[in-house]
Amino acid sequence: MTNSTATAKNAVKSMLDTLPDDISWEDLQYHLYVRQQIEAGLADESAGQLIDSDEMKRRLAEHRNRREGHSV
């Protein structure tokens, strides 16, 4: 067993303690999904794989211009 598995297991145990006893399977899956996405985002940040809003706007404008047949 790896440390990340043990860490994930402990995180799930802690999460379960904070959720209501009558939580549905669907709601539980949602909470796990959100936690997974947050962890992935934090890992991307640590790896320097994020871009700022201005760069994202520039990329979207460039993509839009290519789709519409304009040169950039």
Distance bins in CASP14 RR format, pairs under 12 A and 6 or more apart:
PFRMAT RR
TARGET T0000
AUTHOR 0000-0000-0000
RMODE 2
METHOD distances of the structure
MODEL  1
1 7 0 0 0 0 0 1 0 0 0 0 0
1 8 0 0 0 0 0 1 0 0 0 0 0
1 9 0 0 0 0 1 0 0 0 0 0 0
1 10 0 0 0 0 0 1 0 0 0 0 0
2 8 0 0 0 0 1 0 0 0 0 0 0
2 9 0 0 0 0 0 1 0 0 0 0 0
3 9 0 0 0 0 0 1 0 0 0 0 0
3 10 0 0 0 0 0 1 0 0 0 0 0
4 10 0 0 0 0 0 1 0 0 0 0 0
4 11 0 0 0 0 0 1 0 0 0 0 0
4 39 0 0 0 0 1 0 0 0 0 0 0
4 43 0 0 0 0 0 1 0 0 0 0 0
5 11 0 0 0 0 0 1 0 0 0 0 0
5 12 0 0 0 0 0 1 0 0 0 0 0
6 12 0 0 0 0 0 1 0 0 0 0 0
6 13 0 0 0 0 0 1 0 0 0 0 0
7 13 0 0 0 0 0 1 0 0 0 0 0
7 14 0 0 0 0 0 1 0 0 0 0 0
7 35 0 0 0 0 0 1 0 0 0 0 0
7 39 0 0 0 0 1 0 0 0 0 0 0
8 14 0 0 0 0 0 1 0 0 0 0 0
8 15 0 0 0 0 0 1 0 0 0 0 0
8 32 0 0 0 0 1 0 0 0 0 0 0
8 35 0 0 0 0 1 0 0 0 0 0 0
8 36 0 0 0 0 1 0 0 0 0 0 0
8 39 0 0 0 0 1 0 0 0 0 0 0
9 15 0 0 0 0 0 1 0 0 0 0 0
9 16 0 0 0 0 0 1 0 0 0 0 0
10 16 0 0 0 0 0 1 0 0 0 0 0
10 17 0 0 0 0 0 1 0 0 0 0 0
11 17 0 0 0 0 0 1 0 0 0 0 0
11 18 0 0 0 0 0 1 0 0 0 0 0
11 31 0 0 0 0 0 1 0 0 0 0 0
11 32 0 0 0 0 1 0 0 0 0 0 0
11 35 1 0 0 1 0 0 0 0 0 0 0
11 36 0 0 0 0 0 1 0 0 0 0 0
11 38 0 0 0 0 0 1 0 0 0 0 0
11 39 0 0 0 0 1 0 0 0 0 0 0
12 18 0 0 0 0 0 1 0 0 0 0 0
12 19 0 0 0 0 0 1 0 0 0 0 0
12 28 0 0 0 0 1 0 0 0 0 0 0
12 29 0 0 0 0 0 1 0 0 0 0 0
12 31 0 0 0 0 1 0 0 0 0 0 0
12 32 1 0 0 1 0 0 0 0 0 0 0
12 35 0 0 0 0 1 0 0 0 0 0 0
12 36 0 0 0 0 0 1 0 0 0 0 0
12 39 0 0 0 0 0 1 0 0 0 0 0
13 19 0 0 0 0 0 1 0 0 0 0 0
14 31 0 0 0 0 0 1 0 0 0 0 0
14 35 0 0 0 0 0 1 0 0 0 0 0
15 23 0 0 0 0 0 1 0 0 0 0 0
15 27 0 0 0 0 0 1 0 0 0 0 0
15 28 0 0 0 0 1 0 0 0 0 0 0
15 30 0 0 0 0 0 1 0 0 0 0 0
15 31 1 0 0 1 0 0 0 0 0 0 0
15 32 1 0 0 1 0 0 0 0 0 0 0
15 33 0 0 0 0 0 1 0 0 0 0 0
15 34 0 0 0 0 0 1 0 0 0 0 0
15 35 1 0 0 1 0 0 0 0 0 0 0
15 36 0 0 0 0 0 1 0 0 0 0 0
15 38 0 0 0 0 0 1 0 0 0 0 0
15 39 0 0 0 0 0 1 0 0 0 0 0
16 23 0 0 0 0 1 0 0 0 0 0 0
16 27 0 0 0 0 0 1 0 0 0 0 0
16 28 0 0 0 0 1 0 0 0 0 0 0
16 31 0 0 0 0 1 0 0 0 0 0 0
16 32 0 0 0 0 0 1 0 0 0 0 0
16 35 0 0 0 0 0 1 0 0 0 0 0
17 23 0 0 0 0 0 1 0 0 0 0 0
18 28 0 0 0 0 0 1 0 0 0 0 0
18 31 0 0 0 0 1 0 0 0 0 0 0
18 35 0 0 0 0 0 1 0 0 0 0 0
19 25 0 0 0 0 0 1 0 0 0 0 0
19 27 1 0 0 1 0 0 0 0 0 0 0
19 28 1 0 0 1 0 0 0 0 0 0 0
19 29 0 0 0 0 0 1 0 0 0 0 0
19 30 0 0 0 0 0 1 0 0 0 0 0
19 31 1 0 0 1 0 0 0 0 0 0 0
19 32 0 0 0 0 0 1 0 0 0 0 0
19 35 0 0 0 0 0 1 0 0 0 0 0
20 27 0 0 0 0 1 0 0 0 0 0 0
20 28 0 0 0 0 0 1 0 0 0 0 0
20 31 0 0 0 0 0 1 0 0 0 0 0
21 28 0 0 0 0 0 1 0 0 0 0 0
22 28 0 0 0 0 0 1 0 0 0 0 0
23 29 0 0 0 0 0 1 0 0 0 0 0
23 30 0 0 0 0 1 0 0 0 0 0 0
23 31 1 0 0 1 0 0 0 0 0 0 0
23 32 0 0 0 0 0 1 0 0 0 0 0
24 30 0 0 0 0 1 0 0 0 0 0 0
24 31 0 0 0 0 0 1 0 0 0 0 0
25 31 0 0 0 0 0 1 0 0 0 0 0
25 32 0 0 0 0 0 1 0 0 0 0 0
26 32 0 0 0 0 0 1 0 0 0 0 0
26 33 0 0 0 0 0 1 0 0 0 0 0
27 33 0 0 0 0 0 1 0 0 0 0 0
27 34 0 0 0 0 0 1 0 0 0 0 0
28 34 0 0 0 0 0 1 0 0 0 0 0
28 35 0 0 0 0 0 1 0 0 0 0 0
29 35 0 0 0 0 0 1 0 0 0 0 0
29 36 0 0 0 0 0 1 0 0 0 0 0
30 36 0 0 0 0 0 1 0 0 0 0 0
30 37 0 0 0 0 0 1 0 0 0 0 0
31 37 0 0 0 0 0 1 0 0 0 0 0
31 38 0 0 0 0 0 1 0 0 0 0 0
32 38 0 0 0 0 0 1 0 0 0 0 0
32 39 0 0 0 0 0 1 0 0 0 0 0
33 39 0 0 0 0 0 1 0 0 0 0 0
33 40 0 0 0 0 0 1 0 0 0 0 0
34 40 0 0 0 0 0 1 0 0 0 0 0
34 41 0 0 0 0 0 1 0 0 0 0 0
35 41 0 0 0 0 0 1 0 0 0 0 0
35 42 0 0 0 0 0 1 0 0 0 0 0
36 42 0 0 0 0 0 1 0 0 0 0 0
36 43 0 0 0 0 0 1 0 0 0 0 0
37 43 0 0 0 0 0 1 0 0 0 0 0
37 44 0 0 0 0 0 1 0 0 0 0 0
38 44 0 0 0 0 0 1 0 0 0 0 0
38 45 0 0 0 0 0 1 0 0 0 0 0
39 45 0 0 0 0 0 1 0 0 0 0 0
39 46 0 0 0 0 0 1 0 0 0 0 0
40 46 0 0 0 0 0 1 0 0 0 0 0
40 47 0 0 0 0 0 1 0 0 0 0 0
40 49 0 0 0 0 0 1 0 0 0 0 0
40 50 0 0 0 0 0 1 0 0 0 0 0
41 47 0 0 0 0 1 0 0 0 0 0 0
41 48 0 0 0 0 0 1 0 0 0 0 0
41 49 0 0 0 0 1 0 0 0 0 0 0
41 50 1 0 0 1 0 0 0 0 0 0 0
42 48 0 0 0 0 0 1 0 0 0 0 0
42 49 0 0 0 0 0 1 0 0 0 0 0
42 50 0 0 0 0 0 1 0 0 0 0 0
43 49 0 0 0 0 1 0 0 0 0 0 0
43 50 0 0 0 0 0 1 0 0 0 0 0
44 50 1 0 1 0 0 0 0 0 0 0 0
44 51 0 0 0 0 0 1 0 0 0 0 0
45 51 0 0 0 0 0 1 0 0 0 0 0
45 52 0 0 0 0 0 1 0 0 0 0 0
50 56 0 0 0 0 1 0 0 0 0 0 0
51 57 0 0 0 0 0 1 0 0 0 0 0
51 58 0 0 0 0 1 0 0 0 0 0 0
51 59 1 0 0 1 0 0 0 0 0 0 0
51 60 0 0 0 0 0 1 0 0 0 0 0
52 58 0 0 0 0 1 0 0 0 0 0 0
52 59 0 0 0 0 0 1 0 0 0 0 0
53 59 0 0 0 0 0 1 0 0 0 0 0
53 60 0 0 0 0 0 1 0 0 0 0 0
54 60 0 0 0 0 0 1 0 0 0 0 0
54 61 0 0 0 0 0 1 0 0 0 0 0
55 61 0 0 0 0 0 1 0 0 0 0 0
55 62 0 0 0 0 0 1 0 0 0 0 0
56 62 0 0 0 0 0 1 0 0 0 0 0
56 63 0 0 0 0 0 1 0 0 0 0 0
57 63 0 0 0 0 0 1 0 0 0 0 0
57 64 0 0 0 0 0 1 0 0 0 0 0
58 64 0 0 0 0 0 1 0 0 0 0 0
58 65 0 0 0 0 0 1 0 0 0 0 0
58 72 0 0 0 0 1 0 0 0 0 0 0
59 65 0 0 0 0 0 1 0 0 0 0 0
59 66 0 0 0 0 0 1 0 0 0 0 0
59 72 0 0 0 0 0 1 0 0 0 0 0
60 66 0 0 0 0 0 1 0 0 0 0 0
60 67 0 0 0 0 0 1 0 0 0 0 0
60 72 0 0 0 0 0 1 0 0 0 0 0
61 67 0 0 0 0 0 1 0 0 0 0 0
61 68 0 0 0 0 0 1 0 0 0 0 0
61 70 0 0 0 0 1 0 0 0 0 0 0
61 72 0 0 0 0 1 0 0 0 0 0 0
62 68 0 0 0 0 0 1 0 0 0 0 0
62 69 0 0 0 0 0 1 0 0 0 0 0
62 70 0 0 0 0 1 0 0 0 0 0 0
62 71 0 0 0 0 0 1 0 0 0 0 0
62 72 1 0 1 0 0 0 0 0 0 0 0
63 69 0 0 0 0 0 1 0 0 0 0 0
63 70 0 0 0 0 0 1 0 0 0 0 0
63 72 0 0 0 0 1 0 0 0 0 0 0
64 70 0 0 0 0 1 0 0 0 0 0 0
64 72 0 0 0 0 1 0 0 0 0 0 0
65 71 1 0 0 1 0 0 0 0 0 0 0
65 72 1 0 1 0 0 0 0 0 0 0 0
66 72 1 0 0 1 0 0 0 0 0 0 0
END
